[in-house]
Amino acid sequence: MATVILSAVGTYLGGPIGSAIGAAIGQQIDRAIIGGGKAREGPRIKELDIQTSSYGTQVPAIFGAMRVAGTVIWSTDLIETRKKSGGGKGRPSAINYSYSASFAVALSSRPVARIGRI
């Protein structure tokens, strides 16, 4: 709003050059009041926990074809990666988050011939 008002006042007092100067000052005031220069943040995961394992959990012995959830036998912590993109020429930048983890899942205590789908 300050941009429009100061641009009009600048035009009245100094013509086109006054308009440009008034608009520049108005943009600075608008950013200070509204906070337009801040980066926008994308959604994040609140709890960084994944499926866990515990000692003594049974690993099924599967015969034939069967659906199983599997047992996590090893995993790393969930890794959050932050990436800043966009911005420039008065536009706010955006911060996006992505997550990754490495893990091993035991499906059966016997040899597995094939996995149909995951």
Secondary structure, 3 states (H helix, E strand, C coil): CHHHHHHHHHHHHHHHHHHHHHHHHHHHHHHHHHCCCCCEECCCCCCCCCCCCCCCCCCCCCCCCCCCCCEEEEECCCEEEEEEEEEECCEEEEEEEEEECCEEEECCCCCCCCCCCC
